[in-house]
Structure formats: structure tokens, C-alpha cells
């Protein structure tokens, strides 16, 4: 089972030999591709061969390419690798509006409950958010998600809209992007159409479904980042991320959450959530959908 998250930030030539990733810099390093869960390309002067891209895609490795601000700008996904891709995609497109609304309600409720748990972990009052979670209706027609988000970030960060150019905003955005990329990989691997969301429906967004599924995971990123990274920068006016910051944030994929009363790493929890989403579509029921809960470390 893949477990490594490999980040490349210095110039390097990447290739494949005997099913191993070859990283050629001052010296060459060989890593079994079957062990690599995610490869993050975050720097200039990195080149890779087409054979390597094919091997990584076939193995299901998430490949994330970052821009000049060190934020993920693209993800390389396998194309139609799943044996039931046509069937799964047809079922997804045929999903009724009633199921879409119920799935979105469940996602929003769990997102808000996770936000409440984060507030409680940092000694804030979580009860207002728990009340909002109980008020979410089918399709979240009252937009409880938006109300909860404003209260949550106002209480947690003193920044209800997260528009201040503070360090934590860059850190959270980086963490969200890493998790989103991992979700997109599993969505594609499972034969789902990434652009077809249940709530997010923008014609300009190729990853609408990933943006639906990520919602309960956002609070997990918040909790991990504020617990393991941001506290090191309290009082710092610098809104940029160091290489060490980014390396630490990427490790959110190995942070643990709870699903069905069992502990999973985020990367394995995502796989379970995506699989359960397919099961919910097949059963025409919201019941199979399994979502993460904050693990109270």
C-alpha cells in the first residue's frame, strides 16, 4: 500500500527505471513507485519523462504541480483506469435531485459538526455551530453552511471572511489544495466524473465533485494546521510559506480522522469516502456515505 508523500523543491531530473522513481540531482535516489502515494512538484528546474507520468498514473500516484506561489496549480489524474468507469459515470449523471440534496445536507451537517469540534479543541464555544448543524435542511436551502463558516472563522481566527493577508490563510489554502488534489485522484480512479458535482456546478471548474467531497475535510485541515504549523508563526507578519512549512502541511495526508468509529489517515479516509459516495449513488440512498470526524488527539 502506498504511504510515501514525496516533495521535490530543487532542480531535478525525474524518470522511471524498473518501476522505481529515479530522482537525479547531485546524486541519484531510487524510490519504489508502489510506495509513493503523492508526488509534489514545487520548484523550477524539475523535469520528468512521459514514461514516468504514465507509470505514476497507472499506479494511482497523485502528482501535484505547484505554481510560483507554491500553491498547487494542477493535478495529473489517470484517464479511465477504472474497469466500471462507464457504468459509474452513467449512474452519477442519472442521480436524482432528491438524492443530490440529501447528500449535500449530510455533507454540510458533518462539515459544521467538524468545525464545532475544532472550536471545542481550541477552547471556544461550539454550541452555536452545533445548533446550526441541526438546522440544515435538504439541499441546505437556508445556506446554513455560509452562516456557520462566518461564525466559525470569526471565533477561531478573528477573520470571518478569511481575507486578511495573514500567514494562516496561506497555510490553510495550501492544505486545502493538497487534500483537494488527493480527492480528485480518487474520484478519477473510481470512475466518477470530477466536473459533475452535487452542489458545486460551475462550468469553469473541472473538480466540482472534489469541491463537494472536501467540505467535511476542511475543518480537519484547519485543526491540523493550527495545531502543527500555525502556532510556530504566531505574531509573524510574514504571509509567505517556507519550504519547511509546506513540507509540514503536506503531512496532513497522514493525520488521523475517525470514520465509523475507526481511525484512518486522511488519505485513506478520502478513499473510503469516495467509495461510499459511489455506493450511495448505486443504492439511491444517502445512508452509505461515510464522512470524517475530528479525531480528538
C-alpha positions as CSV (number, residue, x, y, z in Angstrom):
1,X,0.0,0.0,0.0
2,X,1.4,3.4,-1.0
3,X,2.5,5.5,2.0
4,X,5.1,8.0,1.0
5,X,4.5,11.7,0.2
6,X,7.4,12.9,-1.8
7,X,8.1,16.6,-2.3
8,X,10.6,17.9,-4.8
9,X,11.6,21.6,-4.5
10,X,15.1,21.8,-6.0
11,X,16.0,21.3,-9.7
12,X,15.9,17.6,-10.5
13,X,15.5,15.2,-13.4
14,X,12.8,12.6,-12.7
15,X,12.5,9.4,-14.6
16,X,11.4,5.7,-14.1
17,X,13.6,2.6,-14.1
18,X,12.4,-0.9,-13.1
19,X,9.2,0.6,-11.6
20,X,11.1,3.0,-9.4
21,X,11.1,6.8,-9.4
22,X,14.7,8.0,-10.1
23,X,15.4,11.5,-8.7
24,X,18.7,12.7,-10.3
25,X,20.2,15.7,-8.5
26,X,23.8,15.9,-7.2
27,X,23.2,12.2,-6.5
28,X,20.5,9.8,-7.7
29,X,17.8,8.4,-5.4
30,X,15.6,5.5,-6.3
31,X,12.1,5.0,-4.7
32,X,9.6,2.3,-5.5
33,X,6.7,3.9,-7.2
34,X,4.3,1.4,-5.5
35,X,5.2,3.1,-2.2
36,X,4.5,6.7,-3.4
37,X,1.1,8.0,-2.5
38,X,1.7,11.5,-3.7
39,X,4.4,13.4,-5.6
40,X,4.5,17.2,-5.1
41,X,6.5,19.1,-7.7
42,X,7.2,22.5,-6.1
43,X,10.0,24.3,-7.8
44,X,11.7,25.4,-11.0
45,X,14.1,23.2,-13.0
46,X,12.2,20.0,-12.4
47,X,11.8,17.8,-15.5
48,X,10.2,14.4,-15.9
49,X,9.7,11.9,-18.6
50,X,6.5,10.8,-20.3
51,X,7.2,7.2,-19.2
52,X,7.3,8.3,-15.6
53,X,4.0,10.2,-15.9
54,X,2.4,7.1,-17.4
55,X,3.8,4.8,-14.6
56,X,2.7,7.2,-11.9
57,X,-0.8,7.5,-13.3
58,X,-1.1,3.7,-13.7
59,X,-0.1,3.2,-10.1
60,X,-2.6,5.7,-8.9
61,X,0.0,8.2,-7.5
62,X,-1.3,11.7,-7.0
63,X,1.0,14.1,-8.9
64,X,0.6,17.7,-7.9
65,X,2.3,20.6,-9.7
66,X,2.7,23.9,-7.8
67,X,2.9,27.4,-9.2
68,X,5.3,30.2,-8.4
69,X,3.5,31.0,-5.2
70,X,3.9,27.3,-4.1
71,X,0.2,26.6,-4.3
72,X,-1.0,23.5,-6.2
73,X,-2.0,24.6,-9.7
74,X,-2.7,21.3,-11.4
75,X,-3.0,17.6,-10.7
76,X,-2.2,14.7,-13.0
77,X,-5.0,12.1,-13.0
78,X,-5.4,8.7,-14.6
79,X,-7.8,8.5,-17.5
80,X,-10.5,5.8,-17.4
81,X,-8.4,3.4,-15.3
82,X,-11.4,2.0,-13.5
83,X,-12.9,-1.1,-15.0
84,X,-16.5,0.1,-14.4
85,X,-15.9,3.7,-15.4
86,X,-18.8,3.9,-17.9
87,X,-21.3,2.3,-15.5
88,X,-20.3,4.5,-12.6
89,X,-20.3,7.7,-14.7
90,X,-23.8,6.9,-16.1
91,X,-25.2,6.3,-12.6
92,X,-23.6,9.6,-11.5
93,X,-25.2,11.5,-14.3
94,X,-28.6,9.9,-13.7
95,X,-28.6,10.8,-10.0
96,X,-31.9,12.4,-9.0
97,X,-32.2,15.8,-7.5
98,X,-33.7,14.4,-4.2
99,X,-30.5,12.3,-3.6
100,X,-28.3,15.2,-4.5
101,X,-30.0,17.4,-1.9
102,X,-29.8,14.7,0.8
103,X,-26.2,14.0,0.1
104,X,-25.4,17.7,0.3
105,X,-27.3,18.0,3.6
106,X,-25.3,15.2,5.1
107,X,-22.0,16.7,3.9
108,X,-22.9,20.2,5.2
109,X,-24.0,18.9,8.6
110,X,-20.8,16.9,9.1
111,X,-18.7,19.9,8.0
112,X,-20.3,22.1,10.6
113,X,-20.1,19.5,13.3
114,X,-16.3,19.2,12.5
115,X,-16.0,22.9,12.7
116,X,-17.7,22.8,16.1
117,X,-15.2,20.1,17.2
118,X,-12.3,22.3,16.1
119,X,-13.7,25.2,18.2
120,X,-14.0,23.0,21.2
121,X,-10.5,21.7,20.8
122,X,-9.2,25.4,21.0
123,X,-11.4,26.2,23.9
124,X,-14.1,28.2,22.0
125,X,-17.8,27.9,22.4
126,X,-19.0,25.2,20.0
127,X,-22.7,25.2,20.8
128,X,-23.8,27.8,18.3
129,X,-22.4,25.7,15.5
130,X,-23.9,22.5,16.8
131,X,-27.3,24.3,16.7
132,X,-26.7,25.5,13.1
133,X,-25.8,21.9,12.1
134,X,-29.1,20.7,13.5
135,X,-31.0,23.2,11.3
136,X,-29.5,22.1,8.0
137,X,-32.3,21.1,5.6
138,X,-32.3,19.2,2.4
139,X,-30.0,20.9,-0.1
140,X,-29.1,23.4,2.6
141,X,-31.7,25.8,1.1
142,X,-31.2,28.2,4.1
143,X,-27.4,28.3,3.4
144,X,-26.5,27.2,7.0
145,X,-23.1,26.4,5.6
146,X,-22.2,30.0,4.9
147,X,-23.6,31.2,8.2
148,X,-21.6,28.6,10.1
149,X,-18.4,29.4,8.2
150,X,-18.6,33.1,9.1
151,X,-19.2,32.4,12.8
152,X,-16.5,29.7,12.8
153,X,-13.7,31.8,11.3
154,X,-14.7,34.8,13.3
155,X,-14.4,32.8,16.5
156,X,-11.3,30.7,15.5
157,X,-9.2,33.3,13.7
158,X,-10.9,36.7,14.3
159,X,-11.3,36.8,10.5
160,X,-14.9,35.9,9.4
161,X,-14.2,36.1,5.7
162,X,-10.5,34.9,5.7
163,X,-9.4,37.8,3.5
164,X,-6.6,39.2,5.7
165,X,-3.2,38.6,4.2
166,X,-2.1,36.6,7.2
167,X,0.2,33.6,7.4
168,X,-2.5,31.2,8.4
169,X,-4.6,31.9,5.3
170,X,-1.7,30.9,3.1
171,X,-1.2,27.8,5.2
172,X,-4.9,26.8,5.2
173,X,-5.2,27.3,1.4
174,X,-2.1,25.1,0.8
175,X,-3.6,22.4,3.0
176,X,-7.0,22.5,1.3
177,X,-5.3,22.3,-2.1
178,X,-3.3,19.2,-1.2
179,X,-6.4,17.4,0.2
180,X,-8.5,18.5,-2.8
181,X,-5.8,17.1,-5.2
182,X,-5.9,13.8,-3.3
183,X,-9.7,13.7,-3.5
184,X,-9.6,14.4,-7.3
185,X,-7.3,11.5,-7.8
186,X,-9.6,9.0,-6.0
187,X,-12.7,10.5,-7.8
188,X,-11.0,9.8,-11.2
189,X,-9.7,6.4,-10.1
190,X,-13.2,5.3,-9.0
191,X,-14.6,6.1,-12.4
192,X,-16.6,9.2,-11.4
193,X,-16.8,12.4,-13.4
194,X,-14.8,15.0,-11.5
195,X,-16.5,18.0,-13.1
196,X,-20.1,16.8,-12.1
197,X,-20.7,17.9,-8.6
198,X,-23.8,17.6,-6.4
199,X,-23.7,21.2,-5.2
200,X,-20.8,22.8,-7.0
201,X,-21.8,23.0,-10.6
202,X,-19.5,25.7,-12.2
203,X,-18.9,25.1,-15.9
204,X,-15.4,26.6,-15.3
205,X,-14.4,24.1,-12.6
206,X,-13.1,20.7,-13.6
207,X,-13.2,19.5,-10.0
208,X,-16.7,20.3,-8.8
209,X,-17.2,16.9,-7.2
210,X,-13.9,17.2,-5.3
211,X,-15.1,20.5,-4.0
212,X,-18.2,18.8,-2.7
213,X,-16.4,16.0,-1.0
214,X,-13.7,18.1,0.5
215,X,-16.1,20.1,2.7
216,X,-16.0,17.9,5.8
217,X,-12.2,17.6,5.4
218,X,-11.7,21.4,5.6
219,X,-12.0,21.5,9.3
220,X,-9.5,18.6,9.6
221,X,-7.0,20.8,7.6
222,X,-7.8,23.7,10.0
223,X,-7.2,21.6,13.1
224,X,-4.0,20.0,11.8
225,X,-2.6,23.3,10.5
226,X,-3.4,25.3,13.6
227,X,-2.1,22.5,15.9
228,X,1.1,21.6,14.0
229,X,2.1,24.6,11.9
230,X,0.5,28.0,12.6
231,X,1.4,28.1,16.3
232,X,5.0,28.3,15.2
233,X,4.2,31.6,13.5
234,X,2.1,33.5,16.0
235,X,3.0,37.1,15.8
236,X,4.7,36.9,12.5
237,X,3.6,39.5,9.9
238,X,5.0,37.4,7.0
239,X,2.2,35.8,4.9
240,X,4.6,33.5,3.0
241,X,5.3,29.8,3.5
242,X,8.7,28.5,3.9
243,X,9.8,25.1,2.3
244,X,9.7,23.6,5.8
245,X,6.1,24.9,6.3
246,X,4.9,23.4,3.0
247,X,6.6,20.0,3.9
248,X,4.9,20.0,7.2
249,X,1.5,20.9,5.8
250,X,1.6,18.2,3.2
251,X,1.8,15.7,6.0
252,X,-1.9,16.5,6.7
253,X,-2.5,13.4,4.5
254,X,-1.1,11.3,7.3
255,X,-3.1,13.0,10.0
256,X,-5.8,10.8,11.5
257,X,-9.6,11.2,11.5
258,X,-12.5,9.0,12.6
259,X,-14.8,7.2,10.2
260,X,-17.4,4.7,11.6
261,X,-15.6,4.8,15.0
262,X,-12.3,3.7,13.4
263,X,-9.1,5.7,13.0
264,X,-7.8,6.4,9.5
265,X,-5.2,8.6,8.0
266,X,-6.7,11.4,5.9
267,X,-5.5,9.8,2.6
268,X,-7.2,6.5,3.5
269,X,-10.3,8.2,4.8
270,X,-10.7,10.0,1.5
271,X,-10.6,6.7,-0.3
272,X,-13.4,5.4,1.9
273,X,-15.5,8.5,1.5
274,X,-15.2,8.4,-2.3
275,X,-16.0,4.6,-2.4
276,X,-19.0,5.3,-0.1
277,X,-20.2,8.0,-2.4
278,X,-20.3,5.5,-5.3
279,X,-22.2,3.1,-3.1
280,X,-24.7,5.9,-2.2
281,X,-25.3,6.5,-5.9
282,X,-25.8,2.8,-6.6
283,X,-28.2,2.4,-3.7
284,X,-30.0,5.7,-4.4
285,X,-29.6,6.4,-0.7
286,X,-27.6,8.8,1.5
287,X,-27.0,6.1,4.1
288,X,-23.9,4.5,2.7
289,X,-22.0,7.9,2.6
290,X,-19.3,7.9,5.2
291,X,-17.6,11.2,6.2
292,X,-14.7,12.0,8.6
293,X,-15.0,13.2,12.1
294,X,-12.3,15.1,14.0
295,X,-10.0,12.8,15.9
296,X,-9.6,14.3,19.4
297,X,-5.9,13.7,19.9
